[in-house]
Amino acid sequence: MKFLKSLLFYLGLFIIIIPTVFVFYWMITGGFKTQLQIISTPPTFFFKPNIKNYIEVITQHNFGLYMWNSFVVAALSTLVALIVGIPAGYSISRFRMRTSVFLLTVSRMVPFVSYLMPWFITFRRWGLIDSYTGLTLAHLIVNMPIVVLLMSTFFEEVPYELEEAAEIDGASKVNVFKYVSLPLARNGVITSAILSFVFSWNQFLFSLVLSGPRTQTVPIAVFNFMTYEEIAWGGLLAAATMITLPVLILTIFIHKYIVRGLTLGALKG
């Protein structure tokens, strides 16, 4: 009976993950195929790898600039979201600001396209179109609610008795937050930072409308391979692999913090 349960578990797990694994396999191998091999019927699974697509992506499409722009915008938006969101999450957890949690949840659920027109008009008047500042502010719409909501949850798991004990010993509110609450919620900080960076890195809509030739990010780079005449599938898949690779490497190295942060909570990390 135990063997049957294990068999069914791994069979179900295999059925769930095989589509995702196949998509990654097809994306990665497609970057090493020719256009004819990619669109051939039946599909070509055995072929001689060719790095021509990757060379064209790097040398002909200014992909290094796109990668740098994505890194700068993702890093800046994540940093600002943490600086503002961590104290905000702490305040919400300690003062039981349920209305704020509700408003943040609603703002996160609103389609991002609803923000585009106000942002575009405002940024055009301020001269922030095609600038790191404009993209960073736009990406905060995505990152800020995530950081605040996650951190408020983690701070709620920090026993208030520990903060009271520190205050009795003479610690100020700032020192209690800095030396007691924040270290206990470190897994929440790591989790928030990772999710914010990934969401910002993958953000497409804001970058499409608010960026320009100087600040285009990697999700916009795919348009270089889509024309009215054809879709350059080889270059498109090679670019998609290069876009996914940094996030995949980041996830592999620090996935334990995400799992621990989302499951065990701040005190058990």
ABEGO torsion letter per residue (X at the ends): XAAAAAAAAAAAAAAAAAAAAAAAAAAAAAAABBAAAAABOBBBABBBBBAAAAAAAAAAAGAAAAAAAAAAAAAAAAAAAAAAAAAAAAAAAAAGBAAAAAAAAAAAABBAAAAAAAAAAAAAAAGABGBAAAAAAAAAAAAAAAAAAAAAAAAAABBAAAAAAAAAAGBBAAAAAAAAAAAAAAAAAAAAAAAAAAAAAABAAAAAAABBAAABBAAAAAAAABBAABBBAAAAAAAAAAAAAAAAAAAAAAAAAAAAAAAAEAAAX
